[in-house]
Amino acid sequence: MANISAEGLLLVVNGRDYHLPHEQFPWFRQAPVEHVFNVQLLHGHHLHWPELDVDLELDGLEESEKYPLVASH
């Protein structure tokens, strides 16, 4: 389940909420809604957006200080 707002993306995975602000996750800001909602959970811990070529690990979202993100626009 996902929800998009002006601030970012809210994902609910396995009953846990993850907020992905556009500042840190710019790939979702201008993406078509149908591409953002087409997310796959692989191996129980890997999120994959095929049309956006974006891959994120749940560990990185849960403990972001251990996994600094580097995004280029």
CHARMM internal coordinates of N, CA and C (Angstrom, degrees):
IC EDIT
DIST 1 N 1 CA 1.4486
DIST 1 CA 1 C 1.5260
ANGL 1 N 1 CA 1 C 108.85
DIST 1 C 2 N 1.3134
ANGL 1 CA 1 C 2 N 116.59
DIHE 1 N 1 CA 1 C 2 N 139.19
DIST 2 N 2 CA 1.4577
ANGL 1 C 2 N 2 CA 121.17
DIHE 1 CA 1 C 2 N 2 CA -179.28
DIST 2 CA 2 C 1.5251
ANGL 2 N 2 CA 2 C 109.68
DIHE 1 C 2 N 2 CA 2 C -140.82
DIST 2 C 3 N 1.3209
ANGL 2 CA 2 C 3 N 115.39
DIHE 2 N 2 CA 2 C 3 N 155.69
DIST 3 N 3 CA 1.4554
ANGL 2 C 3 N 3 CA 122.99
DIHE 2 CA 2 C 3 N 3 CA 175.75
DIST 3 CA 3 C 1.5194
ANGL 3 N 3 CA 3 C 107.11
DIHE 2 C 3 N 3 CA 3 C -141.91
DIST 3 C 4 N 1.3157
ANGL 3 CA 3 C 4 N 116.65
DIHE 3 N 3 CA 3 C 4 N 137.01
DIST 4 N 4 CA 1.4598
ANGL 3 C 4 N 4 CA 121.65
DIHE 3 CA 3 C 4 N 4 CA -178.81
DIST 4 CA 4 C 1.5178
ANGL 4 N 4 CA 4 C 108.42
DIHE 3 C 4 N 4 CA 4 C -112.27
DIST 4 C 5 N 1.3433
ANGL 4 CA 4 C 5 N 115.83
DIHE 4 N 4 CA 4 C 5 N 135.49
DIST 5 N 5 CA 1.4578
ANGL 4 C 5 N 5 CA 120.88
DIHE 4 CA 4 C 5 N 5 CA 175.48
DIST 5 CA 5 C 1.5284
ANGL 5 N 5 CA 5 C 108.29
DIHE 4 C 5 N 5 CA 5 C -132.92
DIST 5 C 6 N 1.3197
ANGL 5 CA 5 C 6 N 116.50
DIHE 5 N 5 CA 5 C 6 N 178.58
DIST 6 N 6 CA 1.4632
ANGL 5 C 6 N 6 CA 120.93
DIHE 5 CA 5 C 6 N 6 CA 177.40
DIST 6 CA 6 C 1.5279
ANGL 6 N 6 CA 6 C 111.18
DIHE 5 C 6 N 6 CA 6 C -65.05
DIST 6 C 7 N 1.3291
ANGL 6 CA 6 C 7 N 117.47
DIHE 6 N 6 CA 6 C 7 N -24.50
DIST 7 N 7 CA 1.4587
ANGL 6 C 7 N 7 CA 121.61
DIHE 6 CA 6 C 7 N 7 CA -178.64
DIST 7 CA 7 C 1.5200
ANGL 7 N 7 CA 7 C 113.18
DIHE 6 C 7 N 7 CA 7 C -86.18
DIST 7 C 8 N 1.3330
ANGL 7 CA 7 C 8 N 117.15
DIHE 7 N 7 CA 7 C 8 N -29.46
DIST 8 N 8 CA 1.4577
ANGL 7 C 8 N 8 CA 118.86
DIHE 7 CA 7 C 8 N 8 CA -177.52
DIST 8 CA 8 C 1.5121
ANGL 8 N 8 CA 8 C 112.65
DIHE 7 C 8 N 8 CA 8 C 165.94
DIST 8 C 9 N 1.2962
ANGL 8 CA 8 C 9 N 113.45
DIHE 8 N 8 CA 8 C 9 N -155.39
DIST 9 N 9 CA 1.4569
ANGL 8 C 9 N 9 CA 122.11
DIHE 8 CA 8 C 9 N 9 CA -175.56
DIST 9 CA 9 C 1.5215
ANGL 9 N 9 CA 9 C 108.64
DIHE 8 C 9 N 9 CA 9 C -116.33
DIST 9 C 10 N 1.3149
ANGL 9 CA 9 C 10 N 116.78
DIHE 9 N 9 CA 9 C 10 N 136.14
DIST 10 N 10 CA 1.4595
ANGL 9 C 10 N 10 CA 122.13
DIHE 9 CA 9 C 10 N 10 CA 173.75
DIST 10 CA 10 C 1.5133
ANGL 10 N 10 CA 10 C 107.43
DIHE 9 C 10 N 10 CA 10 C -111.93
DIST 10 C 11 N 1.3210
ANGL 10 CA 10 C 11 N 116.26
DIHE 10 N 10 CA 10 C 11 N 120.91
DIST 11 N 11 CA 1.4585
ANGL 10 C 11 N 11 CA 122.15
DIHE 10 CA 10 C 11 N 11 CA 177.48
DIST 11 CA 11 C 1.5149
ANGL 11 N 11 CA 11 C 108.95
DIHE 10 C 11 N 11 CA 11 C -112.09
DIST 11 C 12 N 1.3125
ANGL 11 CA 11 C 12 N 116.05
DIHE 11 N 11 CA 11 C 12 N 142.32
DIST 12 N 12 CA 1.4566
ANGL 11 C 12 N 12 CA 121.34
DIHE 11 CA 11 C 12 N 12 CA 171.98
DIST 12 CA 12 C 1.5250
ANGL 12 N 12 CA 12 C 105.99
DIHE 11 C 12 N 12 CA 12 C -117.49
DIST 12 C 13 N 1.3298
ANGL 12 CA 12 C 13 N 115.22
DIHE 12 N 12 CA 12 C 13 N 114.63
DIST 13 N 13 CA 1.4593
ANGL 12 C 13 N 13 CA 121.63
DIHE 12 CA 12 C 13 N 13 CA -178.03
DIST 13 CA 13 C 1.5213
ANGL 13 N 13 CA 13 C 107.98
DIHE 12 C 13 N 13 CA 13 C -125.84
DIST 13 C 14 N 1.3117
ANGL 13 CA 13 C 14 N 116.19
DIHE 13 N 13 CA 13 C 14 N 122.50
DIST 14 N 14 CA 1.4664
ANGL 13 C 14 N 14 CA 121.72
DIHE 13 CA 13 C 14 N 14 CA -179.95
DIST 14 CA 14 C 1.5288
ANGL 14 N 14 CA 14 C 111.92
DIHE 13 C 14 N 14 CA 14 C 52.10
DIST 14 C 15 N 1.3433
ANGL 14 CA 14 C 15 N 116.83
DIHE 14 N 14 CA 14 C 15 N 39.87
DIST 15 N 15 CA 1.4530
ANGL 14 C 15 N 15 CA 122.01
DIHE 14 CA 14 C 15 N 15 CA 177.81
DIST 15 CA 15 C 1.5140
ANGL 15 N 15 CA 15 C 115.48
DIHE 14 C 15 N 15 CA 15 C 78.79
DIST 15 C 16 N 1.3119
ANGL 15 CA 15 C 16 N 117.76
DIHE 15 N 15 CA 15 C 16 N 4.56
DIST 16 N 16 CA 1.4676
ANGL 15 C 16 N 16 CA 121.24
DIHE 15 CA 15 C 16 N 16 CA -179.64
DIST 16 CA 16 C 1.5255
ANGL 16 N 16 CA 16 C 109.61
DIHE 15 C 16 N 16 CA 16 C -113.25
DIST 16 C 17 N 1.3475
ANGL 16 CA 16 C 17 N 116.38
DIHE 16 N 16 CA 16 C 17 N 137.74
DIST 17 N 17 CA 1.4648
ANGL 16 C 17 N 17 CA 122.12
DIHE 16 CA 16 C 17 N 17 CA 179.53
DIST 17 CA 17 C 1.5179
ANGL 17 N 17 CA 17 C 110.92
DIHE 16 C 17 N 17 CA 17 C -88.59
DIST 17 C 18 N 1.3304
ANGL 17 CA 17 C 18 N 114.77
DIHE 17 N 17 CA 17 C 18 N 137.92
DIST 18 N 18 CA 1.4646
ANGL 17 C 18 N 18 CA 122.14
DIHE 17 CA 17 C 18 N 18 CA 175.68
DIST 18 CA 18 C 1.5182
ANGL 18 N 18 CA 18 C 107.41
DIHE 17 C 18 N 18 CA 18 C -129.59
DIST 18 C 19 N 1.3398
ANGL 18 CA 18 C 19 N 116.40
DIHE 18 N 18 CA 18 C 19 N 122.76
DIST 19 N 19 CA 1.4637
ANGL 18 C 19 N 19 CA 120.84
DIHE 18 CA 18 C 19 N 19 CA 176.68
DIST 19 CA 19 C 1.5232
ANGL 19 N 19 CA 19 C 108.21
DIHE 18 C 19 N 19 CA 19 C -100.72
DIST 19 C 20 N 1.3225
ANGL 19 CA 19 C 20 N 116.26
DIHE 19 N 19 CA 19 C 20 N 124.03
DIST 20 N 20 CA 1.4528
ANGL 19 C 20 N 20 CA 122.56
DIHE 19 CA 19 C 20 N 20 CA -179.52
DIST 20 CA 20 C 1.5273
ANGL 20 N 20 CA 20 C 107.83
DIHE 19 C 20 N 20 CA 20 C -114.56
DIST 20 C 21 N 1.3415
ANGL 20 CA 20 C 21 N 118.32
DIHE 20 N 20 CA 20 C 21 N 93.53
DIST 21 N 21 CA 1.4637
ANGL 20 C 21 N 21 CA 120.59
DIHE 20 CA 20 C 21 N 21 CA -178.90
DIST 21 CA 21 C 1.5308
ANGL 21 N 21 CA 21 C 110.99
DIHE 20 C 21 N 21 CA 21 C -66.22
DIST 21 C 22 N 1.3274
ANGL 21 CA 21 C 22 N 115.58
DIHE 21 N 21 CA 21 C 22 N 144.10
DIST 22 N 22 CA 1.4619
ANGL 21 C 22 N 22 CA 120.38
DIHE 21 CA 21 C 22 N 22 CA -179.76
DIST 22 CA 22 C 1.5267
ANGL 22 N 22 CA 22 C 112.72
DIHE 21 C 22 N 22 CA 22 C -58.70
DIST 22 C 23 N 1.3297
ANGL 22 CA 22 C 23 N 116.84
DIHE 22 N 22 CA 22 C 23 N -29.80
DIST 23 N 23 CA 1.4724
ANGL 22 C 23 N 23 CA 120.31
DIHE 22 CA 22 C 23 N 23 CA 179.38
DIST 23 CA 23 C 1.5237
ANGL 23 N 23 CA 23 C 111.30
DIHE 22 C 23 N 23 CA 23 C -60.78
DIST 23 C 24 N 1.3168
ANGL 23 CA 23 C 24 N 116.78
DIHE 23 N 23 CA 23 C 24 N -39.27
DIST 24 N 24 CA 1.4585
ANGL 23 C 24 N 24 CA 121.76
DIHE 23 CA 23 C 24 N 24 CA -178.34
DIST 24 CA 24 C 1.5238
ANGL 24 N 24 CA 24 C 112.87
DIHE 23 C 24 N 24 CA 24 C -93.55
DIST 24 C 25 N 1.3111
ANGL 24 CA 24 C 25 N 117.13
DIHE 24 N 24 CA 24 C 25 N -22.61
DIST 25 N 25 CA 1.4593
ANGL 24 C 25 N 25 CA 122.50
DIHE 24 CA 24 C 25 N 25 CA -176.72
DIST 25 CA 25 C 1.5283
ANGL 25 N 25 CA 25 C 108.85
DIHE 24 C 25 N 25 CA 25 C -129.04
DIST 25 C 26 N 1.3265
ANGL 25 CA 25 C 26 N 117.05
DIHE 25 N 25 CA 25 C 26 N 69.33
DIST 26 N 26 CA 1.4746
ANGL 25 C 26 N 26 CA 121.22
DIHE 25 CA 25 C 26 N 26 CA -172.43
DIST 26 CA 26 C 1.5267
ANGL 26 N 26 CA 26 C 114.34
DIHE 25 C 26 N 26 CA 26 C -67.68
DIST 26 C 27 N 1.3153
ANGL 26 CA 26 C 27 N 118.27
DIHE 26 N 26 CA 26 C 27 N -14.43
DIST 27 N 27 CA 1.4668
ANGL 26 C 27 N 27 CA 121.69
DIHE 26 CA 26 C 27 N 27 CA -176.99
DIST 27 CA 27 C 1.5216
ANGL 27 N 27 CA 27 C 112.11
DIHE 26 C 27 N 27 CA 27 C -62.33
DIST 27 C 28 N 1.3151
ANGL 27 CA 27 C 28 N 117.57
DIHE 27 N 27 CA 27 C 28 N -24.57
DIST 28 N 28 CA 1.4614
ANGL 27 C 28 N 28 CA 121.14
DIHE 27 CA 27 C 28 N 28 CA -175.38
DIST 28 CA 28 C 1.5267
ANGL 28 N 28 CA 28 C 113.42
DIHE 27 C 28 N 28 CA 28 C -92.97
DIST 28 C 29 N 1.3220
ANGL 28 CA 28 C 29 N 117.72
DIHE 28 N 28 CA 28 C 29 N -13.31
DIST 29 N 29 CA 1.4709
ANGL 28 C 29 N 29 CA 121.98
DIHE 28 CA 28 C 29 N 29 CA -173.24
DIST 29 CA 29 C 1.5340
ANGL 29 N 29 CA 29 C 112.19
DIHE 28 C 29 N 29 CA 29 C -60.35
DIST 29 C 30 N 1.2968
ANGL 29 CA 29 C 30 N 118.34
DIHE 29 N 29 CA 29 C 30 N -49.51
DIST 30 N 30 CA 1.4627
ANGL 29 C 30 N 30 CA 121.96
DIHE 29 CA 29 C 30 N 30 CA -176.11
DIST 30 CA 30 C 1.5317
ANGL 30 N 30 CA 30 C 112.93
DIHE 29 C 30 N 30 CA 30 C -106.28
DIST 30 C 31 N 1.3036
ANGL 30 CA 30 C 31 N 117.10
DIHE 30 N 30 CA 30 C 31 N 5.35
DIST 31 N 31 CA 1.4648
ANGL 30 C 31 N 31 CA 120.93
DIHE 30 CA 30 C 31 N 31 CA -176.56
DIST 31 CA 31 C 1.5284
ANGL 31 N 31 CA 31 C 110.81
DIHE 30 C 31 N 31 CA 31 C -72.66
DIST 31 C 32 N 1.3334
ANGL 31 CA 31 C 32 N 117.09
DIHE 31 N 31 CA 31 C 32 N 144.75
DIST 32 N 32 CA 1.4661
ANGL 31 C 32 N 32 CA 119.45
DIHE 31 CA 31 C 32 N 32 CA 173.92
DIST 32 CA 32 C 1.5328
ANGL 32 N 32 CA 32 C 110.73
DIHE 31 C 32 N 32 CA 32 C -60.23
DIST 32 C 33 N 1.3037
ANGL 32 CA 32 C 33 N 115.51
DIHE 32 N 32 CA 32 C 33 N 142.06
DIST 33 N 33 CA 1.4729
ANGL 32 C 33 N 33 CA 121.53
DIHE 32 CA 32 C 33 N 33 CA -176.59
DIST 33 CA 33 C 1.5236
ANGL 33 N 33 CA 33 C 111.26
DIHE 32 C 33 N 33 CA 33 C -54.23
DIST 33 C 34 N 1.3240
ANGL 33 CA 33 C 34 N 117.33
DIHE 33 N 33 CA 33 C 34 N -43.62
DIST 34 N 34 CA 1.4621
ANGL 33 C 34 N 34 CA 119.42
DIHE 33 CA 33 C 34 N 34 CA -178.04
DIST 34 CA 34 C 1.5251
ANGL 34 N 34 CA 34 C 111.77
DIHE 33 C 34 N 34 CA 34 C -63.33
DIST 34 C 35 N 1.3225
ANGL 34 CA 34 C 35 N 118.31
DIHE 34 N 34 CA 34 C 35 N -27.54
DIST 35 N 35 CA 1.4657
ANGL 34 C 35 N 35 CA 120.77
DIHE 34 CA 34 C 35 N 35 CA 176.61
DIST 35 CA 35 C 1.5215
ANGL 35 N 35 CA 35 C 111.36
DIHE 34 C 35 N 35 CA 35 C -76.05
DIST 35 C 36 N 1.3270
ANGL 35 CA 35 C 36 N 116.20
DIHE 35 N 35 CA 35 C 36 N -36.87
DIST 36 N 36 CA 1.4741
ANGL 35 C 36 N 36 CA 119.92
DIHE 35 CA 35 C 36 N 36 CA 178.49
DIST 36 CA 36 C 1.5285
ANGL 36 N 36 CA 36 C 110.17
DIHE 35 C 36 N 36 CA 36 C -67.25
DIST 36 C 37 N 1.3248
ANGL 36 CA 36 C 37 N 116.79
DIHE 36 N 36 CA 36 C 37 N -39.96
DIST 37 N 37 CA 1.4614
ANGL 36 C 37 N 37 CA 120.41
DIHE 36 CA 36 C 37 N 37 CA -179.43
DIST 37 CA 37 C 1.5228
ANGL 37 N 37 CA 37 C 113.20
DIHE 36 C 37 N 37 CA 37 C -75.48
DIST 37 C 38 N 1.3169
ANGL 37 CA 37 C 38 N 117.61
DIHE 37 N 37 CA 37 C 38 N -14.28
DIST 38 N 38 CA 1.4646
ANGL 37 C 38 N 38 CA 120.60
DIHE 37 CA 37 C 38 N 38 CA 178.23
DIST 38 CA 38 C 1.5268
ANGL 38 N 38 CA 38 C 108.78
DIHE 37 C 38 N 38 CA 38 C -88.81
DIST 38 C 39 N 1.3035
ANGL 38 CA 38 C 39 N 115.66
DIHE 38 N 38 CA 38 C 39 N 76.10
DIST 39 N 39 CA 1.4685
ANGL 38 C 39 N 39 CA 122.13
DIHE 38 CA 38 C 39 N 39 CA 179.94
DIST 39 CA 39 C 1.5248
ANGL 39 N 39 CA 39 C 107.76
DIHE 38 C 39 N 39 CA 39 C -116.43
DIST 39 C 40 N 1.3134
ANGL 39 CA 39 C 40 N 114.82
DIHE 39 N 39 CA 39 C 40 N 141.16
DIST 40 N 40 CA 1.4559
ANGL 39 C 40 N 40 CA 121.15
DIHE 39 CA 39 C 40 N 40 CA -179.76
DIST 40 CA 40 C 1.5233
ANGL 40 N 40 CA 40 C 109.12
DIHE 39 C 40 N 40 CA 40 C -116.60
DIST 40 C 41 N 1.3217
ANGL 40 CA 40 C 41 N 116.53
DIHE 40 N 40 CA 40 C 41 N 139.47
DIST 41 N 41 CA 1.4606
ANGL 40 C 41 N 41 CA 121.91
DIHE 40 CA 40 C 41 N 41 CA 172.94
DIST 41 CA 41 C 1.5279
ANGL 41 N 41 CA 41 C 106.72
DIHE 40 C 41 N 41 CA 41 C -99.48
DIST 41 C 42 N 1.3075
ANGL 41 CA 41 C 42 N 116.00
DIHE 41 N 41 CA 41 C 42 N 112.56
DIST 42 N 42 CA 1.4591
ANGL 41 C 42 N 42 CA 121.92
DIHE 41 CA 41 C 42 N 42 CA -177.66
DIST 42 CA 42 C 1.5204
ANGL 42 N 42 CA 42 C 110.05
DIHE 41 C 42 N 42 CA 42 C -107.56
DIST 42 C 43 N 1.3016
ANGL 42 CA 42 C 43 N 116.71
DIHE 42 N 42 CA 42 C 43 N 135.56
DIST 43 N 43 CA 1.4681
ANGL 42 C 43 N 43 CA 123.46
DIHE 42 CA 42 C 43 N 43 CA 175.36
DIST 43 CA 43 C 1.5303
ANGL 43 N 43 CA 43 C 113.11
DIHE 42 C 43 N 43 CA 43 C 59.56
DIST 43 C 44 N 1.3293
ANGL 43 CA 43 C 44 N 117.26
DIHE 43 N 43 CA 43 C 44 N 17.55
DIST 44 N 44 CA 1.4583
ANGL 43 C 44 N 44 CA 121.43
DIHE 43 CA 43 C 44 N 44 CA 177.04
DIST 44 CA 44 C 1.5117
ANGL 44 N 44 CA 44 C 115.63
DIHE 43 C 44 N 44 CA 44 C 77.69
DIST 44 C 45 N 1.3454
ANGL 44 CA 44 C 45 N 118.27
DIHE 44 N 44 CA 44 C 45 N 0.60
DIST 45 N 45 CA 1.4679
ANGL 44 C 45 N 45 CA 119.44
DIHE 44 CA 44 C 45 N 45 CA -176.92
DIST 45 CA 45 C 1.5249
ANGL 45 N 45 CA 45 C 114.08
DIHE 44 C 45 N 45 CA 45 C -149.64
DIST 45 C 46 N 1.3101
ANGL 45 CA 45 C 46 N 117.86
DIHE 45 N 45 CA 45 C 46 N -0.20
DIST 46 N 46 CA 1.4584
ANGL 45 C 46 N 46 CA 122.06
DIHE 45 CA 45 C 46 N 46 CA -173.69
DIST 46 CA 46 C 1.5273
ANGL 46 N 46 CA 46 C 109.43
DIHE 45 C 46 N 46 CA 46 C -119.95
DIST 46 C 47 N 1.3402
ANGL 46 CA 46 C 47 N 117.11
DIHE 46 N 46 CA 46 C 47 N 119.93
DIST 47 N 47 CA 1.4631
ANGL 46 C 47 N 47 CA 121.76
DIHE 46 CA 46 C 47 N 47 CA 177.08
DIST 47 CA 47 C 1.5231
ANGL 47 N 47 CA 47 C 108.96
DIHE 46 C 47 N 47 CA 47 C -95.77
DIST 47 C 48 N 1.3306
ANGL 47 CA 47 C 48 N 116.17
DIHE 47 N 47 CA 47 C 48 N 134.03
DIST 48 N 48 CA 1.4601
ANGL 47 C 48 N 48 CA 121.03
DIHE 47 CA 47 C 48 N 48 CA -176.90
DIST 48 CA 48 C 1.5254
ANGL 48 N 48 CA 48 C 109.98
DIHE 47 C 48 N 48 CA 48 C -135.15
DIST 48 C 49 N 1.3356
ANGL 48 CA 48 C 49 N 115.98
DIHE 48 N 48 CA 48 C 49 N 126.92
DIST 49 N 49 CA 1.4548
ANGL 48 C 49 N 49 CA 123.64
DIHE 48 CA 48 C 49 N 49 CA 174.70
DIST 49 CA 49 C 1.5249
ANGL 49 N 49 CA 49 C 107.30
DIHE 48 C 49 N 49 CA 49 C -109.32
DIST 49 C 50 N 1.3353
ANGL 49 CA 49 C 50 N 118.84
DIHE 49 N 49 CA 49 C 50 N 98.03
DIST 50 N 50 CA 1.4589
ANGL 49 C 50 N 50 CA 121.28
DIHE 49 CA 49 C 50 N 50 CA -172.48
DIST 50 CA 50 C 1.5286
ANGL 50 N 50 CA 50 C 114.72
DIHE 49 C 50 N 50 CA 50 C -60.24
DIST 50 C 51 N 1.3259
ANGL 50 CA 50 C 51 N 118.41
DIHE 50 N 50 CA 50 C 51 N -44.33
DIST 51 N 51 CA 1.4725
ANGL 50 C 51 N 51 CA 120.25
DIHE 50 CA 50 C 51 N 51 CA -177.86
DIST 51 CA 51 C 1.5210
ANGL 51 N 51 CA 51 C 112.61
DIHE 50 C 51 N 51 CA 51 C -71.56
DIST 51 C 52 N 1.3244
ANGL 51 CA 51 C 52 N 117.08
DIHE 51 N 51 CA 51 C 52 N -23.94
DIST 52 N 52 CA 1.4723
ANGL 51 C 52 N 52 CA 120.84
DIHE 51 CA 51 C 52 N 52 CA -177.89
DIST 52 CA 52 C 1.5247
ANGL 52 N 52 CA 52 C 112.15
DIHE 51 C 52 N 52 CA 52 C -96.99
DIST 52 C 53 N 1.3272
ANGL 52 CA 52 C 53 N 117.47
DIHE 52 N 52 CA 52 C 53 N -9.53
DIST 53 N 53 CA 1.4582
ANGL 52 C 53 N 53 CA 122.79
DIHE 52 CA 52 C 53 N 53 CA -176.62
DIST 53 CA 53 C 1.5363
ANGL 53 N 53 CA 53 C 110.76
DIHE 52 C 53 N 53 CA 53 C 55.32
DIST 53 C 54 N 1.3408
ANGL 53 CA 53 C 54 N 115.07
DIHE 53 N 53 CA 53 C 54 N 45.95
DIST 54 N 54 CA 1.4651
ANGL 53 C 54 N 54 CA 122.58
DIHE 53 CA 53 C 54 N 54 CA 179.60
DIST 54 CA 54 C 1.5189
ANGL 54 N 54 CA 54 C 108.07
DIHE 53 C 54 N 54 CA 54 C -118.44
DIST 54 C 55 N 1.3372
ANGL 54 CA 54 C 55 N 115.43
DIHE 54 N 54 CA 54 C 55 N 134.22
DIST 55 N 55 CA 1.4603
ANGL 54 C 55 N 55 CA 122.95
DIHE 54 CA 54 C 55 N 55 CA 177.36
DIST 55 CA 55 C 1.5184
ANGL 55 N 55 CA 55 C 108.47
DIHE 54 C 55 N 55 CA 55 C -132.69
DIST 55 C 56 N 1.3228
ANGL 55 CA 55 C 56 N 116.99
DIHE 55 N 55 CA 55 C 56 N 130.72
DIST 56 N 56 CA 1.4600
ANGL 55 C 56 N 56 CA 122.19
DIHE 55 CA 55 C 56 N 56 CA 178.14
DIST 56 CA 56 C 1.5224
ANGL 56 N 56 CA 56 C 108.95
DIHE 55 C 56 N 56 CA 56 C -135.69
DIST 56 C 57 N 1.3076
ANGL 56 CA 56 C 57 N 115.43
DIHE 56 N 56 CA 56 C 57 N 144.03
DIST 57 N 57 CA 1.4697
ANGL 56 C 57 N 57 CA 121.57
DIHE 56 CA 56 C 57 N 57 CA 175.66
DIST 57 CA 57 C 1.5243
ANGL 57 N 57 CA 57 C 108.78
DIHE 56 C 57 N 57 CA 57 C -96.92
DIST 57 C 58 N 1.3274
ANGL 57 CA 57 C 58 N 117.09
DIHE 57 N 57 CA 57 C 58 N 139.27
DIST 58 N 58 CA 1.4654
ANGL 57 C 58 N 58 CA 120.22
DIHE 57 CA 57 C 58 N 58 CA 178.32
DIST 58 CA 58 C 1.5222
ANGL 58 N 58 CA 58 C 111.29
DIHE 57 C 58 N 58 CA 58 C -60.47
DIST 58 C 59 N 1.3328
ANGL 58 CA 58 C 59 N 118.21
DIHE 58 N 58 CA 58 C 59 N -35.94
DIST 59 N 59 CA 1.4728
ANGL 58 C 59 N 59 CA 120.64
DIHE 58 CA 58 C 59 N 59 CA 177.19
DIST 59 CA 59 C 1.5222
ANGL 59 N 59 CA 59 C 110.95
DIHE 58 C 59 N 59 CA 59 C -56.53
DIST 59 C 60 N 1.3307
ANGL 59 CA 59 C 60 N 116.49
DIHE 59 N 59 CA 59 C 60 N -40.46
DIST 60 N 60 CA 1.4622
ANGL 59 C 60 N 60 CA 121.13
DIHE 59 CA 59 C 60 N 60 CA 179.91
DIST 60 CA 60 C 1.5131
ANGL 60 N 60 CA 60 C 112.54
DIHE 59 C 60 N 60 CA 60 C -66.56
DIST 60 C 61 N 1.3218
ANGL 60 CA 60 C 61 N 116.98
DIHE 60 N 60 CA 60 C 61 N -30.92
DIST 61 N 61 CA 1.4603
ANGL 60 C 61 N 61 CA 120.55
DIHE 60 CA 60 C 61 N 61 CA 177.62
DIST 61 CA 61 C 1.5204
ANGL 61 N 61 CA 61 C 111.25
DIHE 60 C 61 N 61 CA 61 C -79.55
DIST 61 C 62 N 1.3263
ANGL 61 CA 61 C 62 N 117.56
DIHE 61 N 61 CA 61 C 62 N -32.34
DIST 62 N 62 CA 1.4612
ANGL 61 C 62 N 62 CA 122.03
DIHE 61 CA 61 C 62 N 62 CA -179.28
DIST 62 CA 62 C 1.5226
ANGL 62 N 62 CA 62 C 111.79
DIHE 61 C 62 N 62 CA 62 C -77.22
DIST 62 C 63 N 1.3266
ANGL 62 CA 62 C 63 N 117.25
DIHE 62 N 62 CA 62 C 63 N -37.21
DIST 63 N 63 CA 1.4625
ANGL 62 C 63 N 63 CA 121.80
DIHE 62 CA 62 C 63 N 63 CA -177.73
DIST 63 CA 63 C 1.5211
ANGL 63 N 63 CA 63 C 108.89
DIHE 62 C 63 N 63 CA 63 C -128.90
DIST 63 C 64 N 1.3382
ANGL 63 CA 63 C 64 N 115.29
DIHE 63 N 63 CA 63 C 64 N 66.11
DIST 64 N 64 CA 1.4608
ANGL 63 C 64 N 64 CA 121.03
DIHE 63 CA 63 C 64 N 64 CA -173.00
DIST 64 CA 64 C 1.5238
ANGL 64 N 64 CA 64 C 113.56
DIHE 63 C 64 N 64 CA 64 C -61.01
DIST 64 C 65 N 1.3261
ANGL 64 CA 64 C 65 N 117.37
DIHE 64 N 64 CA 64 C 65 N -25.88
DIST 65 N 65 CA 1.4748
ANGL 64 C 65 N 65 CA 119.33
DIHE 64 CA 64 C 65 N 65 CA 179.28
DIST 65 CA 65 C 1.5296
ANGL 65 N 65 CA 65 C 111.36
DIHE 64 C 65 N 65 CA 65 C -65.82
DIST 65 C 66 N 1.3123
ANGL 65 CA 65 C 66 N 117.87
DIHE 65 N 65 CA 65 C 66 N -24.97
DIST 66 N 66 CA 1.4647
ANGL 65 C 66 N 66 CA 121.55
DIHE 65 CA 65 C 66 N 66 CA 178.66
DIST 66 CA 66 C 1.5291
ANGL 66 N 66 CA 66 C 112.18
DIHE 65 C 66 N 66 CA 66 C -82.71
DIST 66 C 67 N 1.3412
ANGL 66 CA 66 C 67 N 115.74
DIHE 66 N 66 CA 66 C 67 N -19.66
DIST 67 N 67 CA 1.4574
ANGL 66 C 67 N 67 CA 121.51
DIHE 66 CA 66 C 67 N 67 CA -174.92
DIST 67 CA 67 C 1.5243
ANGL 67 N 67 CA 67 C 109.84
DIHE 66 C 67 N 67 CA 67 C -130.14
DIST 67 C 68 N 1.3160
ANGL 67 CA 67 C 68 N 117.80
DIHE 67 N 67 CA 67 C 68 N 78.82
DIST 68 N 68 CA 1.4811
ANGL 67 C 68 N 68 CA 118.23
DIHE 67 CA 67 C 68 N 68 CA -179.61
DIST 68 CA 68 C 1.5233
ANGL 68 N 68 CA 68 C 110.57
DIHE 67 C 68 N 68 CA 68 C -64.42
DIST 68 C 69 N 1.3301
ANGL 68 CA 68 C 69 N 115.14
DIHE 68 N 68 CA 68 C 69 N 135.11
DIST 69 N 69 CA 1.4603
ANGL 68 C 69 N 69 CA 120.77
DIHE 68 CA 68 C 69 N 69 CA 179.43
DIST 69 CA 69 C 1.5140
ANGL 69 N 69 CA 69 C 110.19
DIHE 68 C 69 N 69 CA 69 C -88.99
DIST 69 C 70 N 1.2893
ANGL 69 CA 69 C 70 N 115.01
DIHE 69 N 69 CA 69 C 70 N 141.72
DIST 70 N 70 CA 1.4493
ANGL 69 C 70 N 70 CA 121.53
DIHE 69 CA 69 C 70 N 70 CA 172.72
DIST 70 CA 70 C 1.5134
ANGL 70 N 70 CA 70 C 105.90
DIHE 69 C 70 N 70 CA 70 C -126.94
DIST 70 C 71 N 1.3296
ANGL 70 CA 70 C 71 N 115.40
DIHE 70 N 70 CA 70 C 71 N 115.37
DIST 71 N 71 CA 1.4607
ANGL 70 C 71 N 71 CA 120.20
DIHE 70 CA 70 C 71 N 71 CA -178.64
DIST 71 CA 71 C 1.5059
ANGL 71 N 71 CA 71 C 109.90
DIHE 70 C 71 N 71 CA 71 C -121.92
DIST 71 C 72 N 1.3116
ANGL 71 CA 71 C 72 N 115.97
DIHE 71 N 71 CA 71 C 72 N 138.65
DIST 72 N 72 CA 1.4486
ANGL 71 C 72 N 72 CA 119.44
DIHE 71 CA 71 C 72 N 72 CA 173.42
DIST 72 CA 72 C 1.5174
ANGL 72 N 72 CA 72 C 107.74
DIHE 71 C 72 N 72 CA 72 C -116.34
DIST 72 C 73 N 1.3167
ANGL 72 CA 72 C 73 N 115.98
DIHE 72 N 72 CA 72 C 73 N 145.35
DIST 73 N 73 CA 1.4709
ANGL 72 C 73 N 73 CA 121.08
DIHE 72 CA 72 C 73 N 73 CA -176.76
DIST 73 CA 73 C 1.5056
ANGL 73 N 73 CA 73 C 107.77
DIHE 72 C 73 N 73 CA 73 C -103.82
END
COOR INIT
IC SEED 1 N 1 CA 1 C
IC BUILD
